[in-house]
């Protein structure tokens, strides 16, 4: 099995910053995509940012210019640097990891989710 460890959530003031970290553990061939999703009360879970093993990124319009996603392939760890936080960023943030158990490009991907980390932005 693969487990996904998340850290870095907490309370921040508007305009403040937090950095989230996510790393999988277990036995697998490689990590090919990792991303952060968030879900606020009463709302659907939405993609915040994701990054592939090749460095391609996708960032939601709502956080462009404020959030940055990066990846350390040696550690299979991603980071979400959140700057200029707004109250509307308050949500549970979930890390999703896509792994392969074989090295072939056509091998299937398997998705694993973290338990979520709470981010609260309030004065």
TABELCOR-V158702 format. One line per field, one symbol per residue. ss: DSSP state (H for helix, E for strand, C for the rest). burial: b if it has 9 or more other C-alpha atoms within 8 Angstrom, else e. A space follows every 50 residues. Layout:
# TABELCOR-V158702
ss: ???
burial: ???
This chain:
# TABELCOR-V158702
ss: CEEEEEECCEEECCCCCEEEEEEEEECCCEEEEEEEEEECCCCCCEEEEE EECCCCEEECHHHCCCEEEEEECCCCEEEEEECCCCHHHCEEEEEEEEEE CCCCCCCCCEEEECCCEEEEECC
burial: ebbbbbebbbebbbebbbbbbbbbeeebbbbbbbbbbbbbeeeeeebbbb bbbeeebebbeebbebbbbebeeeebbbbbbbbbbbbebbbbbbbbbbbb beeeeebeeeebbbebbbbbbee
